[in-house]
Amino acid sequence: MTARTAAPTPPWIEPEYAHAPLPDARLQARQVAIGARLAAQPAAPLPAIMVTDAELEACYRFAANPRVTPAAILAPHRAATFARARAVGGPVVAIHDGTEFDLTAHPACAGLGRLRQGQRGFVGHVTLLVTEGDAWEPLGVPAVSTWVRPRRRRSRDPRTGAKRSGPAYARLRATESAYWRTHIADVATGLGPDASVVHVFDAGGEHYDVLAACVAGDHAFVTRLARDRRARAADDDADDDGTWSHLGTVLAAAPVRAVRAVTVAARGAATAPRAARARPARARRTARVGLAAARVTLRRPRSARTAAPPTLDVHAVAVTELDPPAGVAPVCWVLLTCEPIATVADLARVVGLYVHRFAIEVYFDALKNGCLAEQRRLQTVGAQTNLLALAVPVAWQLLRLRALARAPTPRPAAAVLSPTQLAVLRACTVLPLGDAPDAAAVLQAVAKLGGNIKKREPGWRVLMRGLERLMQCMIGWKAAKSGAEM
């Protein structure tokens, strides 16, 4: 294969990769070229993605260049994401979560840190913006932070090896909860004061410091509780220690105000015994849950920063599965929020906002398994994180195509394919495409190229395979056209 027979650059590449604040125009051009190659074959090894040996070497050098940073790489995608979010004209949801990138199988990579269960790699914190509603559409990833954990656990004193007390841990200047606070403030600043955004995060981010930052900054949020906290009903104004109970006790006295159906995402079995007991594997299902709510006051735990206020007034919503399948652990969520809970519609919206959180799990799946973020073999953690930043918009595009293929409102075909790509698809697909097909019909045809069964909704994997096959057809079309003009 030569550069002349490479697949044409997808039209969405330019706004997501061009004009990055890199110190050299050649680096800017190289970023766009690498992004286009990754988009054409996201699940292929780098030697197969790059058209020539020179391009492969240039990719390695770009990733290892000390003047290239993940923040600079992501700057165009960040700006485009905020522009899309502001154009929505309504509320958007900012989903925050952390994940580990396991590079244990690549011990030659310099700078790896400690992960759970003795593995080696680095940690990432990601924020994904999506539209609000059942037919959510991913808008992009405006913020990604990566770091390497030290060999010694911060929960233990390095001098004595003893476990740190809550106050001692709170005195540490840098903890991982700081990334949650930074991302929340960063998204609010990037969207501007006129934007309406709700921050959603899972139990990993429900630190008291994070909740306090949301309340102090007037940031709307919904989070799931990781552990039962010291609390009392907000209308209990007594201030002696004897009045404090636990959140679970307060919510147990709250009546069930509504029954709703929620979708519970599938989950694989954890490898660690303790995690497997706490989070057993489950299949995707629709659960019938009862909703109860109360206004509560949380007490600051000993592990929180002393700068945090001694109490926080928030709303708590209990989501409890009423009739779980036999042998399956029931859904039991306790959600904390500042959103209204006065009506049944308010409660349903809070639960719906939290359900949006599962979108970031799909995104991590696309990033790790669709873009092979844990399988690239570069020599340093810095090069790995730069290549990860290059893959971030590609994984977003895979999710976007999945959402457009399932969208209830028709979108034009131009939203997903160029006119040339549509012409080549017409020649390759067995599905009939009318004179003016919408995006959903076009993506069904792309999914069919990837092996999708008609009655199934296309997922990102089958769409990725279909797009890769379409790109191969584009290469043949381009080569045939070039030969005819000679």
GUDO-147350 format. One record per residue (C-alpha): z, y, x. Coordinates in steps of 0.001 Angstrom, whole numbers, padded with zeros to 6 digits, always signed. Example, Ala and Ser with C-alpha at 12.3 -4.5 7.8 and 13.67 -1.06 7.14 Angstrom:
+007800-004500+012300;+007140-001060+013670;
This chain:
+000000+000000+000000;-000779+003529+001207;+000417+006917+000045;-002904+007348-001735;-002192+004371-003989;+001438+005265-004698;+002414+005797-008329;+002195+009418-009547;+005433+011395-009582;+007151+011300-013029;+007211+014762-014644;+011020+014828-014934;+011526+014547-011157;+010781+018161-010277;+013586+019890-012232;+016167+017288-011175;+015428+017282-007420;+013442+020394-006415;+014825+023520-004742;+018068+021954-003566;+020132+024330-001378;+019313+022473+001826;+018897+024356+005144;+015258+023353+005680;+012215+023395+003365;+011171+020025+004820;+014475+018519+003683;+013891+019940+000203;+010436+018330+000043;+011816+015050+001370;+014468+014977-001371;+011808+015261-004090;+009725+012512-002438;+012694+010118-002155;+013735+010821-005734;+010236+009971-006965;+010226+006684-005046;+013679+005710-006359;+012609+006508-009920;+009536+004270-009618;+011500+001185-008440;+015246+001831-008794;+016281-001819-008457;+014148-002611-005375;+015324-002621-001732;+014591+000552+000213;+011871-001084+002386;+010045-002025-000830;+010589+001378-002462;+009223+003447+000409;+005432+003291+000683;+005151+003397+004490;+007409+002692+007465;+007395+006419+008194;+008731+007149+004707;+011430+004516+005121;+012549+006033+008423;+012492+009511+006854;+014704+008259+004015;+017252+006845+006464;+017253+010066+008478;+017629+012202+005358;+020661+010213+004182;+022297+010326+007638;+021566+014026+008274;+024894+015888+008691;+023313+018997+007113;+022686+017083+003868;+025585+016750+001406;+025930+015154-002038;+026750+018565-003545;+023508+020054-002234;+021467+017047-003391;+022914+017245-006900;+022638+021033-007278;+019235+020972-009091;+020346+018186-011446;+023627+020003-012060;+021819+023227-013014;+019359+021334-015250;+022251+019482-016924;+024098+022670-017787;+020861+024213-019096;+020302+021205-021390;+023911+021360-022592;+023690+025066-023422;+020407+024462-025265;+022067+021919-027587;+023542+024782-029573;+026551+022734-030630;+029504+020873-029168;+028954+018553-026214;+031214+015866-024798;+032191+015731-021113;+033189+012160-020221;+035220+011740-017026;+035991+008513-015208;+036483+007070-011756;+034942+003957-010268;+035027+002046-007009;+031923+001353-004934;+032536-001999-003274;+030816-002318+000120;+032883-005244+001378;+029672-007222+001949;+028500-004502+004371;+031264-004409+007041;+028977-002647+009556;+029196+000554+007493;+031476+002966+009325;+034243+004815+007500;+034989+002433+004635;+038353+002786+002920;+040757+000609+000995;+039949-000556-002520;+041850-002790-004903;+042349-006458-004056;+041726-005837-000343;+038090-004812-000751;+036409-002058+001272;+034304+000880+000134;+034740+004341-001333;+035843+005824-004646;+033846+008080-006943;+034794+010369-009810;+031942+011123-012205;+031490+013467-015159;+028769+012678-017716;+027707+015167-020401;+026438+013773-023728;+025725+015202-027166;+028343+014626-029853;+027589+012141-032619;+026775+008481-033122;+023278+008910-031654;+024565+010473-028441;+022027+011547-025846;+023007+011848-022165;+022429+015346-020828;+023169+014669-017168;+025854+014366-014514;+027066+017819-013472;+029794+016677-011069;+030349+013757-008689;+033195+013564-006168;+033625+010775-003623;+036453+010013-001239;+037804+007261+000993;+041297+005941+000458;+043449+005585+003585;+044470+002171+004785;+048098+002757+003825;+048973+003064+000168;+050166+006544-000783;+052737+004988-003103;+054710+003882-000036;+056325+005927+002708;+054380+005266+005965;+057556+005539+008061;+059797+003162+006141;+057348+001178+004025;+059570+001808+001000;+058026+002682-002331;+058034+006428-002997;+060125+007708-005886;+058460+009744-008644;+059581+013116-007221;+058549+012084-003690;+055079+011116-004902;+054805+014396-006829;+055484+016323-003611;+052320+014948-001987;+049816+017769-001713;+046752+015705-002547;+046613+013006-005224;+043622+011514-006997;+044585+013176-010263;+043416+016450-008674;+039794+015316-009090;+040250+015115-012864;+041631+018639-013013;+038886+019968-010736;+036057+018383-012746;+037422+019626-016070;+037650+023202-014795;+034262+022915-013071;+032469+021823-016263;+034101+024591-018284;+032999+027161-015690;+029470+025774-015443;+028906+025779-019200;+030324+029261-019677;+032830+030708-022146;+030537+030461-025169;+029952+026709-024894;+031893+024197-027000;+032914+021151-024958;+035447+018361-025484;+036662+016498-022396;+037121+012756-022917;+038785+010440-020428;+040435+007058-020386;+043892+005923-019397;+043096+006525-015718;+043142+010269-016305;+046038+010760-018675;+048320+012067-015922;+050803+014636-017173;+049362+017118-014654;+045868+016657-016130;+047136+017106-019695;+049057+020207-018634;+045929+021649-016991;+043936+021072-020196;+046572+022769-022342;+046990+025682-019929;+043232+026203-019590;+042581+025812-023326;+040257+022873-022632;+039711+020611-025650;+040406+016973-024756;+040825+013435-026037;+042397+010761-023852;+043864+007295-024287;+047469+006734-023270;+048014+004316-020386;+051745+003799-020881;+054377+004711-023432;+055762+008165-022656;+059043+009873-023373;+058418+011974-026484;+059751+013174-029781;+058324+014586-032984;+057257+018200-032438;+059370+019420-035382;+062522+018084-033692;+063778+021232-031940;+066918+019722-030425;+066920+019986-026649;+069524+017497-025473;+068487+014268-023770;+069717+012177-026667;+066885+013338-028916;+064135+011930-026679;+062549+008706-027807;+059164+007190-026916;+055734+007986-028285;+055321+004475-029675;+058504+004864-031712;+057390+008239-033095;+053984+006899-034135;+055470+003748-035664;+057090+005977-038282;+053797+007728-039089;+051960+006360-042161;+048431+004921-041944;+046222+007671-043338;+042784+006057-043159;+040911+002866-042322;+037730+003054-040272;+035276+000774-038455;+034800+001344-034706;+032564-000389-032187;+034482-002152-029417;+032421-002539-026258;+032057-005865-024488;+034153-006351-021362;+033948-008914-018601;+036914-010783-017191;+038762-009102-014323;+039058-011034-011049;+042668-010084-010285;+045251-012184-012204;+047358-009182-013248;+044319-007206-014434;+042949-010272-016226;+046170-010562-018236;+046208-006859-019107;+042470-006566-019844;+041056-009952-020912;+037333-010440-021431;+035977-009667-024878;+032688-009642-026762;+031214-006569-028417;+032378-006323-032021;+033050-003965-034883;+036779-003568-035465;+038506-002402-038670;+041308-000075-037608;+044043+001921-039279;+044613+005550-038258;+047987+007272-038050;+048825+010601-036443;+051671+012950-035562;+052296+016181-033693;+054515+015313-030727;+056234+016861-027735;+055880+015057-024393;+058536+015241-021715;+057485+015835-018103;+057901+012613-016074;+059548+012580-012662;+056170+011813-011013;+054555+015040-012279;+054237+018182-010196;+057207+020510-010523;+054747+023315-011362;+053849+021518-014590;+055701+022720-017720;+058764+020671-018746;+057228+019794-022134;+053797+019670-023766;+052986+019873-027479;+049972+017704-028335;+048590+015611-031186;+048832+011815-031038;+046571+009438-032974;+047354+005715-033225;+044352+003410-033696;+045451-000132-034552;+043177-003042-035464;+044177-004473-038836;+042545-007904-038831;+041476-008979-035314;+039534-012236-034823;+041627-015315-034136;+042685-015550-030511;+041506-012012-029691;+043879-009244-028649;+043803-006489-031288;+042554-003011-030485;+045540-000721-030006;+044817+002789-028783;+047123+005768-028639;+045000+008877-028267;+046321+012251-027154;+044370+015358-028093;+044529+019037-028921;+041885+018648-031639;+042946+019066-035310;+044481+016087-037142;+045115+017685-040540;+042515+015687-042498;+041098+012185-042479;+037800+013649-041252;+039690+015194-038309;+041184+011814-037393;+037790+010113-037636;+036290+012768-035331;+039022+012258-032719;+038392+008501-032710;+034634+009083-032584;+035041+011389-029598;+037003+008744-027727;+034361+006100-028531;+031898+008319-026639;+033794+007317-023483;+032018+003956-023395;+028803+005817-022519;+030060+006298-018972;+030607+002545-018620;+026925+002083-019457;+026100+004783-016922;+028102+003040-014166;+026270-000182-015015;+022921+001580-014611;+024058+003242-011379;+025410+000082-009747;+023107-002630-011126;+020034-000579-012013;+020007+001606-008896;+021833-000834-006576;+024421+001785-005557;+026654-000921-004034;+023854-002856-002337;+022226-000260-000096;+022809-000984+003584;+023303+002292+005436;+025405+002774+008532;+028000+005319+007431;+029895+006264+004288;+028331+009725+004505;+024834+008255+004324;+025910+005973+001452;+027256+008889-000594;+024083+010921+000027;+021952+008025-001219;+024309+007657-004199;+023708+011324-005064;+019947+010699-004965;+020371+007824-007432;+022528+009802-009907;+019581+011449-011785;+017676+008139-011858;+020569+006368-013609;+020813+009306-016031;+017104+008959-016852;+017562+005246-017606;+020321+006114-020091;+018252+008921-021564;+015322+006594-022254;+017703+004104-023863;+019055+006851-026141;+015597+008135-027068;+014442+004605-027914;+017315+004350-030419;+017350+007945-031686;+017224+008280-035501;+015303+011568-035233;+011693+011177-033985;+010932+012821-030664;+007434+013514-029261;+005954+011022-026816;+005659+013830-024257;+009461+013728-023944;+009229+010408-022087;+005680+009917-020738;+002908+012093-019358;-000548+011996-021031;-001869+009833-018188;+001043+007403-018475;+000489+007187-022231;-003217+006437-021711;-002415+003657-019237;+000271+002275-021578;-002293+002060-024398;-004460-000102-022162;-001581-002377-021114;+000511-002892-024244;-000022-005442-026989;+001787-003248-029510;-000304-000884-031628;+000165+002800-030846;-001184+005312-033346;-002977+008524-032555;+000310+010434-032236;+003133+007966-031478;+006687+009237-031181;+009001+008575-028238;+010669+005580-029915;+007319+003800-030483;+006231+004525-026916;+009492+003198-025478;+009252+000069-027644;+005882-000558-025978;+007403+000098-022538;+010262-002287-023352;+007728-004923-024417;+006166-004670-020956;+009631-005417-019614;+010030-008510-021790;+011907-007093-024773;+011997-008965-028065;+010765-006716-030873;+013815-007081-033105;+016231-006017-030364;+017080-002420-029537;+015860-001709-025997;+018527-001451-023317;+018204+000352-020017;+017464-002870-018090;+014415-003884-020117;+013173-000284-020150;+013515-000146-016372;+011495-003353-015967;+008866-002007-018355;+008610+001298-016494;+008273-000511-013173;+005405-002548-014597;+003834+000608-016034;+004077+002231-012585;+002268-000763-011083;-000481-000315-013669;-000601+003380-012747;-001120+002469-009096;-004057+000234-010070;-005448+002982-012308;-005167+005541-009502;-006796+003198-006962;-009650+002396-009354;-010206+006085-010048;-010225+006927-006343;-012714+004114-005664;-015022+005316-008440;-015086+008842-006987;-016024+007680-003487;
